[in-house]
């Protein structure tokens, strides 16, 4: 895997994480009790040369009565 491919992917994922955290903060601002968890799996190169990484974001939202 080329270093440049990895670096670009890291930058893109950092932006995704920033946007997801901003969304979570907006939801908290609505009074929701929210827990955000992130799971990330290593980089892979597909047969066609595409570099991929799996990132899963889970939101657990609750609201007290």
C-alpha beads as a LAMMPS data file, in Angstrom:
LAMMPS data file: protein, C-alpha beads

65 atoms
64 bonds

1 atom types
1 bond types

-500.0 500.0 xlo xhi
-500.0 500.0 ylo yhi
-500.0 500.0 zlo zhi

Masses

1 110.0

Atoms # bond

1 1 1 0.000 0.000 0.000
2 1 1 1.468 3.331 -0.982
3 1 1 2.100 5.771 1.838
4 1 1 0.216 8.476 -0.069
5 1 1 -2.893 6.242 -0.312
6 1 1 -2.768 5.632 3.439
7 1 1 -2.225 9.308 4.245
8 1 1 -5.129 10.418 2.068
9 1 1 -7.404 7.805 3.615
10 1 1 -6.363 8.890 7.118
11 1 1 -7.207 12.512 6.286
12 1 1 -10.596 11.557 4.861
13 1 1 -11.416 9.455 7.918
14 1 1 -10.394 12.279 10.244
15 1 1 -12.915 14.526 8.468
16 1 1 -15.634 11.868 8.716
17 1 1 -14.963 11.483 12.448
18 1 1 -15.122 15.267 12.901
19 1 1 -18.493 15.419 11.128
20 1 1 -19.933 12.482 13.063
21 1 1 -18.846 14.081 16.354
22 1 1 -20.475 17.371 15.260
23 1 1 -23.699 15.453 14.548
24 1 1 -23.523 13.799 17.970
25 1 1 -23.054 17.209 19.616
26 1 1 -26.069 18.587 17.718
27 1 1 -28.148 15.646 18.940
28 1 1 -26.982 16.241 22.522
29 1 1 -27.995 19.875 22.074
30 1 1 -31.542 18.647 21.429
31 1 1 -31.542 17.130 24.911
32 1 1 -30.823 13.561 23.889
33 1 1 -28.686 11.324 26.029
34 1 1 -26.366 9.929 23.412
35 1 1 -23.471 7.508 23.416
36 1 1 -21.294 7.229 20.325
37 1 1 -18.972 4.290 19.748
38 1 1 -16.603 3.730 16.854
39 1 1 -15.075 0.494 15.600
40 1 1 -12.369 0.504 12.964
41 1 1 -10.885 -2.374 11.013
42 1 1 -7.545 -2.371 9.193
43 1 1 -6.884 -1.134 5.699
44 1 1 -7.223 -3.503 2.779
45 1 1 -6.456 -3.243 -0.899
46 1 1 -9.148 -4.670 -3.171
47 1 1 -8.394 -6.631 -6.350
48 1 1 -8.823 -3.446 -8.405
49 1 1 -6.312 -1.588 -6.192
50 1 1 -8.832 0.409 -4.162
51 1 1 -7.735 0.973 -0.558
52 1 1 -10.581 0.517 1.922
53 1 1 -11.021 0.658 5.665
54 1 1 -14.177 -0.316 7.532
55 1 1 -15.369 2.139 10.172
56 1 1 -18.623 1.563 12.065
57 1 1 -20.284 4.334 14.075
58 1 1 -22.991 3.338 16.553
59 1 1 -25.324 5.776 18.235
60 1 1 -27.201 4.780 21.368
61 1 1 -29.876 7.375 22.038
62 1 1 -32.052 7.496 25.117
63 1 1 -34.368 9.998 26.660
64 1 1 -35.512 10.035 30.237
65 1 1 -39.212 10.498 30.945

Bonds

1 1 1 2
2 1 2 3
3 1 3 4
4 1 4 5
5 1 5 6
6 1 6 7
7 1 7 8
8 1 8 9
9 1 9 10
10 1 10 11
11 1 11 12
12 1 12 13
13 1 13 14
14 1 14 15
15 1 15 16
16 1 16 17
17 1 17 18
18 1 18 19
19 1 19 20
20 1 20 21
21 1 21 22
22 1 22 23
23 1 23 24
24 1 24 25
25 1 25 26
26 1 26 27
27 1 27 28
28 1 28 29
29 1 29 30
30 1 30 31
31 1 31 32
32 1 32 33
33 1 33 34
34 1 34 35
35 1 35 36
36 1 36 37
37 1 37 38
38 1 38 39
39 1 39 40
40 1 40 41
41 1 41 42
42 1 42 43
43 1 43 44
44 1 44 45
45 1 45 46
46 1 46 47
47 1 47 48
48 1 48 49
49 1 49 50
50 1 50 51
51 1 51 52
52 1 52 53
53 1 53 54
54 1 54 55
55 1 55 56
56 1 56 57
57 1 57 58
58 1 58 59
59 1 59 60
60 1 60 61
61 1 61 62
62 1 62 63
63 1 63 64
64 1 64 65
